[in-house]
Amino acid sequence: MTQAKKVSLVLEDGTRFEGKSFGYDQSIAGEVVFYTAMTGYPESLTDPSYTGQILVSTYPMIGNYGVPKNMQNDGIHAHYESHKVHISGLIISDYSSEYSHWNAEKSLGEWLKESKVPGLYGIDTRALTKILRVKGSMLGKIEFEDEPIDFYDPNKENLVAVASTKTKEVYGNGEYKVALIDCGVKNNIIRCLLERNTTVIRVPWDYDLSDEEFDGVFISNGPGDPARCDETVKNIQKVMDDEKPIMGICLGNQLLARAAGAETYKLKFGHRSHNQPVLLNGTDRCFITSQNHGYVIDPKTLSADWEVLFTNVNDNTNEGIKHKTKPFFSTQFHPEASSGPVDTEYLFDEFIQNIVEFKQKA
């Protein structure tokens, strides 16, 4: 490895960590968050929900299996969750410049340089994570000596408008037409839908579905504060009036709740991992789930027509909601789980079953 440049991570409270660069040599600023997954960095880095965020990995060694080949199946990247790296920066403890994997074509450092995303190693990520757990997610900046930069709060912007597709796109040719509201969708959501005999109509976050033909609506994951997506909420309310089946994931869970009149709030440091336990309401069934979110629903603000579907076992926050009589439900976690557990992928089958039953009644 060539001599790495020295670089600093500076938090808004003045805390400074000194490290070395293995990515793109450019100062950046954003919100510093941590995630605890042991594997899956190609999927995490390309997850649009991380838009505007500097990602801290609690797992110590990153990069040892490189980056997979950039292949596409049916217009979707085969090994990534979107078409590019979405994080603003990456903070790790130990970087493995040498990699070994049958499908790898480049190193993580090379990928970050190509994507113009800075990466730091040699940071005490255990100490950094302790700070974030105590004080909460914080603004921070990756700063090179000759390139000072100001702090930047991505949550003051509508990040969904940044992460969403700009044009309508259609995937597959299945029997059931699903309108996918793209708030920053992960590719594996599209894959899971296509595996279930669907035609997926992917539309921008603020798209009015009034003139579209579809059998059900899917509201995707995405970055930022759901309160900044009023246009999406209004469009969801129009769909709810038609009573066609709706399913949401992550941000989609929050937006469905806001369309139903509920409130959302920001967590102290969020849930970003592959091992979050959630309990199915009214049962003893516990599922291990993959999650990436900083905001949640306040279940106390749900109307009497709605009920809690899942609850987080660790902190009792909401992990999903369901309408009591209509085919609307959503989850805060990721049932498609790429990469992560697949315990809850059956929820896609329930969504399709709702569509089948609705079409039979129509």
For each residue, the residues with C-beta under 8 A, 3 or more apart:
1: 4 22 97
2:
3:
4: 1 20 21 22 121
5: 20 21 25 144
6: 18 19 20 21 145
7: 18 19 20 21 25 118 120 142 143 144 145
8: 16 17 18 19 142 143 144
9: 16 17 19 32 54 91 120 123 128 140 141 142 143
10: 14 15 16 140 141 143
11: 14 15 16 32 131 138 139 140
12: 138 139 140 151
13: 135 138
14: 10 11
15: 10 11 131
16: 8 9 10 11
17: 8 9 120 123 124 128
18: 6 7 8 122
19: 6 7 8 9 91 120 121 122 123
20: 4 5 6 7 120 121 122
21: 4 5 6 7 25 118 119 120 144
22: 1 4 63 95 97 108 109 112 119 120 121
23: 89 90 109 112 113 117 118 119 120
24: 112 113 115 116 117 118 119
25: 5 7 21 118 144
26: 116 118 144 147
27: 118 141 142 143 144 147 148 149
28: 54 88 89 117 118 141 142 149
29: 88 139 140 141 142 149 150 151 152
30: 52 53 54 88 89 139 140 141 152 154
31: 52 53 54 137 138 139 140 153 154 155
32: 9 11 53 54 56 91 128 132 137 138 139 140
33: 50 53 54 55 56 132 137 269 270 272 294
34: 55 56 57 58 125 128 129 132 133 269 272
35: 44 55 56 57 58 272 273 292
36: 58 59 272 273 274 275
37: 40 41 44 57 59 272 273 274 275 290 339 340
38: 59 274
39: 59 274 339
40: 37 43 44 274 338 339 340
41: 37 44 45 57 62 63 108
42: 45 46 67 68 79 80
43: 40 46 47 79 80 81 338 339
44: 35 37 40 41 47 50 55 81 87 292 339
45: 41 42 50 55 85 86 87 90 117
46: 42 43 77 80 81 82 83 84 85 86
47: 43 44 50 81 82 86 186 221 292
48: 51 81 82 86 163 184 185 186 221 222 223
49: 86 163 184 186 221 222 223 250 251 292 293
50: 33 44 45 47 53 55 86 87 223 292
51: 48 86 87 154 159 162 163 184 223 224
52: 30 31 88 152 154 155 157 159 162 223 224
53: 30 31 32 33 50 87 88 154 223
54: 9 28 30 31 32 33 87 88 89 90 91 140 142
55: 33 34 35 44 45 50 87 89 90 91
56: 32 33 34 35 91 92 123 125 128 129 132
57: 34 35 37 41 62 90 91 92 93 125
58: 34 35 36 125 126 129
59: 36 37 38 39 62
60: 92 93 94 125
61: 64 92 93 94 95 96
62: 41 57 59 90 92 93 94 95 96 108
63: 22 41 66 92 95 96 97 99 107 108 109
64: 61 96 98 99 100
65: 99 100 101 104
66: 63 99 100 101 104 105 106 107 108
67: 42 104 105 106 107 108 110 111
68: 42 71 78 79 80 101 103 104 105
69: 79 103 104 105
70: 77 79 80 105
71: 68 77 78 79
72: 75 76 77 78
73: 76 78
74: 171 172 194
75: 72 169 171
76: 72 73 171 187 190 191
77: 46 70 71 72 80 81 82 83 187
78: 68 71 72 73
79: 42 43 68 69 70 71 103
80: 42 43 46 68 70 77 83 187
81: 43 44 46 47 48 77 186 187 188 338
82: 46 47 48 77 86 184 185 186 187
83: 46 77 80
84: 46 115
85: 45 46 111 112 115 117
86: 45 46 47 48 49 50 51 82 163 223
87: 44 45 50 51 53 54 55 90 117
88: 28 29 30 52 53 54 117 154
89: 23 28 30 54 55 117 118 119 120 142
90: 23 45 54 55 57 62 87 112 117 118 119 120
91: 9 19 32 54 55 56 57 119 120 123 125 128 142
92: 56 57 60 61 62 63 95 119 120 121 123 125
93: 57 60 61 62 121 122 123 124 125 126
94: 60 61 62 121 122
95: 22 61 62 63 92 108 109 119 121
96: 61 62 63 64 99 108
97: 1 22 63 107 109
98: 64 107
99: 63 64 65 66 96 104 107 108
100: 64 65 66 104
101: 65 66 68 104
102:
103: 68 69 79
104: 65 66 67 68 69 99 100 101
105: 66 67 68 69 70
106: 66 67 110 111 114
107: 63 66 67 97 98 99 110 111
108: 22 41 62 63 66 67 95 96 99 111 112 119
109: 22 23 63 95 97 112 113 119
110: 67 106 107 113 114
111: 67 85 106 107 108 114 115
112: 22 23 24 85 90 108 109 115 117 118 119
113: 23 24 109 110 116
114: 106 110 111
115: 24 84 85 111 112
116: 24 26 113
117: 23 24 28 45 85 87 88 89 90 112
118: 7 21 23 24 25 26 27 28 89 90 112 142
119: 21 22 23 24 89 90 91 92 95 108 109 112
120: 7 9 17 19 20 21 22 23 89 90 91 92 123 142
121: 4 19 20 22 92 93 94 95
122: 18 19 20 93 94
123: 9 17 19 56 91 92 93 120 128
124: 17 93 127 128
125: 34 56 57 58 60 91 92 93 128 129
126: 58 93 129 130
127: 124 130 131
128: 9 17 32 34 56 91 123 124 125 131 132
129: 34 56 58 125 126 132 133
130: 126 127 133 134
131: 11 15 127 128 134 135 138
132: 32 33 34 56 128 129 135 136 137 138 269
133: 34 129 130 269
134: 130 131
135: 13 131 132 138
136: 132 268 269
137: 31 32 33 132 268 269 270 294
138: 11 12 13 31 32 131 132 135
139: 11 12 29 30 31 32 151 152 153
140: 9 10 11 12 29 30 31 32 54 151
141: 9 10 27 28 29 30 149 150 151 152
142: 7 8 9 27 28 29 54 89 91 118 120
143: 7 8 9 10 27 147 148 149
144: 5 7 8 21 25 26 27 147
145: 6 7
146:
147: 26 27 143 144
148: 27 143
149: 27 28 29 141 143
150: 29 141
151: 12 29 139 140 141
152: 29 30 52 139 141
153: 31 139 156
154: 30 31 51 52 53 88 157 159 223 224
155: 31 52 159 224 225 266
156: 153
157: 52 154 162 224 228
158: 161 162 224 228 229
159: 51 52 154 155 162 163 184 222 223 224 225 228
160: 163 164 183 184 205 222 223 224 228 229 232 251
161: 158 164 205 206
162: 51 52 157 158 159 223
163: 48 49 51 86 159 160 183 184 222 223
164: 160 161 182 183 184 204 205 206 222
165: 168 169 182 185 202 203 204
166: 204
167: 204
168: 165 201 202 203 204 207
169: 75 165 201 202
170: 199 200 201 202
171: 74 75 76 190 194 199 200 202
172: 74 193 194 198 199 200
173: 199
174: 194 196 197 198 199
175: 197 198 199
176: 196 197 198 199 215 216 352 355 356 359
177: 198 199 201 213 214 215 216
178: 193 198 199 200 201 214 215 216 217 218 355
179: 201 203 209 212 214 216 217 218
180: 185 189 190 193 200 201 202 203 217 218 220
181: 203 205 207 209 217 218 219 220 232 235 236 252
182: 164 165 185 202 203 204 205 220 222
183: 160 163 164 205 219 220 221 222 229 232 251 252 255
184: 48 49 51 82 159 160 163 164 220 221 222 223 251
185: 48 82 165 180 182 189 190 202 220 221 222
186: 47 48 49 81 82 189 220 221 334 336 338
187: 76 77 80 81 82 190 191 338
188: 81 191 192 336 337 338
189: 180 185 186 192 193 218 220 221 249 336
190: 76 171 180 185 187 193 194 200 202
191: 76 187 188 194 195 336 338
192: 188 189 195 196 335 336 345 348
193: 172 178 180 189 190 196 198 200 218 348
194: 74 171 172 174 190 191 198 200
195: 191 192
196: 174 176 192 193 348 349 352
197: 174 175 176 352
198: 172 174 175 176 177 178 193 194 352
199: 170 171 172 173 174 175 176 177 178
200: 170 171 172 178 180 190 193 194 218
201: 168 169 170 177 178 179 180 212 214
202: 165 168 169 170 171 180 182 185 190
203: 165 168 179 180 181 182 207 209 212
204: 164 165 166 167 168 182 207
205: 160 161 164 181 182 183 222 229 231 232
206: 161 164 231 232 235
207: 168 181 203 204 235
208: 211 235 238
209: 179 181 203 212 214 217 235 238 239
210: 238
211: 208
212: 179 201 203 209
213: 177
214: 177 178 179 201 209 217 244
215: 176 177 178 244 245 355 358 359
216: 176 177 178 179 244 245 246 247 351 354 355 358
217: 178 179 180 181 209 214 236 239 244 245 246 247
218: 178 179 180 181 189 193 200 246 247 248 249 252 351
219: 181 183 232 236 246 247 248 249 251 252 253 255 256 330
220: 180 181 182 183 184 185 186 189 248 249 250 251 252
221: 47 48 49 183 184 185 186 189 249 250 251 252 292 293 334
222: 48 49 159 160 163 164 182 183 184 185 205 250 251 252
223: 48 49 50 51 52 53 86 154 159 160 162 163 184 251
224: 51 52 154 155 157 158 159 160 228 251
225: 155 159 228 264 266 295
226: 229 251 254 255 258 264 295
227: 230 258 264
228: 157 158 159 160 224 225
229: 158 160 183 205 226 232 233 251 255 258
230: 227 233 234
231: 205 206 234 235
232: 160 181 183 205 206 219 229 235 236 255
233: 229 230 236 237 255 258 259
234: 230 231 237 238 259
235: 181 206 207 208 209 231 232 238 239
236: 181 217 219 232 233 239 240 246 255 256 259
237: 233 234 240 241 259
238: 208 209 210 234 235 241 242
239: 209 217 235 236 242 244 246
240: 236 237 243 246 259 260 326 328
241: 237 238
242: 238 239
243: 240 326 327 358
244: 214 215 216 217 239 327 358
245: 215 216 217 327 328 351 354 355 358
246: 216 217 218 219 236 239 240 256 327 328 329 330
247: 216 217 218 219 252 329 330 347 348 351 354
248: 218 219 220 251 252 253 255 256 329 330 331
249: 189 218 219 220 221 252 253 330 331 333 334 335 336
250: 49 220 221 222 253 254 291 292 293 331 332 333 334
251: 49 160 183 184 219 220 221 222 223 224 226 229 248 254 255 293 295
252: 181 183 218 219 220 221 222 247 248 249 255 256 330
253: 219 248 249 250 256 257 297 318 320 321 330 331 332
254: 226 250 251 257 258 264 295 296 297 332
255: 183 219 226 229 232 233 236 248 251 252 258 259
256: 219 236 246 248 252 253 259 260 321 328 330
257: 253 254 260 262 263 264 297 302 306 321 330
258: 226 227 229 233 254 255 261 262 263 264
259: 233 234 236 237 240 255 256
260: 240 256 257 302 303 305 306 321 323
261: 258 301 303
262: 257 258 297 298 299 301 302 303 306 321
263: 257 258 297 298 301
264: 225 226 227 254 257 258 295 296 297 298
265: 295 296 298
266: 155 225 294 295
267: 270 271 293 294 295 296 317
268: 136 137
269: 33 34 132 133 136 137 294
270: 33 137 267 292 293 294
271: 267 276 291 292 293 312 317 332
272: 33 34 35 36 37 291 292 293
273: 35 36 37 276 290 291
274: 36 37 38 39 40 288 290 337 339 340 341
275: 36 37 288 341
276: 271 273 288 289 290 291 312 314 333
277: 286 287 288 289 312 313 314
278: 286 287 289 310 311 312 313 319 320 333
279: 283 284 285 286 287 310 311 312 313
280: 283 285 286 287 309 310
281: 307 308 309 310 311
282:
283: 279 280
284: 279
285: 279 280
286: 277 278 279 280 313
287: 277 278 279 280 310 333 341 343 344
288: 274 275 276 277 341 343
289: 276 277 278 319 333 334 335 337 340 341 343 344
290: 37 273 274 276 333 334 337 338 339 340 341
291: 250 271 272 273 276 332 333 334
292: 35 44 47 49 50 221 250 270 271 272 334
293: 49 221 250 251 267 270 271 272 296 332
294: 33 137 266 267 269 270
295: 225 226 251 254 264 265 266 267
296: 254 264 265 267 293 317 318 332
297: 253 254 257 262 263 264 301 302 318 321 332
298: 262 263 264 265 301 318
299: 262 302 308 318 321
300:
301: 261 262 263 297 298
302: 257 260 262 297 299 306 307 308 321
303: 260 261 262 306
304:
305: 260 323 324 325
306: 257 260 262 302 303 321 322 323 324
307: 281 302 321 322 324
308: 281 299 302 311 318 320 321 322
309: 280 281 319 320 321 322 329 330 331
310: 278 279 280 281 287 318 319 320 331 332 333
311: 278 279 281 308 316 317 318 319
312: 271 276 277 278 279 315 316 317 318 319 332
313: 277 278 279 286 316
314: 276 277
315: 312
316: 311 312 313
317: 267 271 296 311 312 332
318: 253 296 297 298 299 308 310 311 312 321 332
319: 278 289 309 310 311 312 331 332 333
320: 253 278 308 309 310 329 330 331 332 333
321: 253 256 257 260 262 297 299 302 306 307 308 309 318 329 330
322: 306 307 308 309 328 329 330
323: 260 305 306 326 327 328 329
324: 305 306 307
325: 305
326: 240 243 323
327: 243 244 245 246 323 354 355 357 358
328: 240 245 246 256 322 323
329: 246 247 248 309 320 321 322 323 347 350 351
330: 219 246 247 248 249 252 253 256 257 309 320 321 322
331: 248 249 250 253 309 310 319 320 334 335 344 347
332: 250 253 254 271 291 293 296 297 310 312 317 318 319 320
333: 249 250 276 278 287 289 290 291 310 319 320 344
334: 186 221 249 250 289 290 291 292 331 337 338 340
335: 192 249 289 331 344 345 346 347 348
336: 186 188 189 191 192 249 345 348
337: 188 274 289 290 334 340 341 342 343 344 345
338: 40 43 81 186 187 188 191 290 334
339: 37 39 40 43 44 274 290
340: 37 40 274 289 290 334 337
341: 274 275 287 288 289 290 337 344
342: 337 345
343: 287 288 289 337
344: 287 289 331 333 335 337 341 347
345: 192 335 336 337 342 348 349
346: 335 349 350
347: 247 329 331 335 344 350 351
348: 192 193 196 247 335 336 345 351 352
349: 196 345 346 352 353
350: 329 346 347 353 354
351: 216 218 245 247 329 347 348 354 355
352: 176 196 197 198 348 349 355 356
353: 349 350 356 357
354: 216 245 247 327 350 351 357 358
355: 176 178 215 216 245 327 351 352 358 359
356: 176 352 353 359 360
357: 327 353 354 360 361
358: 215 216 243 244 245 327 354 355 361 362
359: 176 215 355 356 362
360: 356 357
361: 357 358
362: 358 359
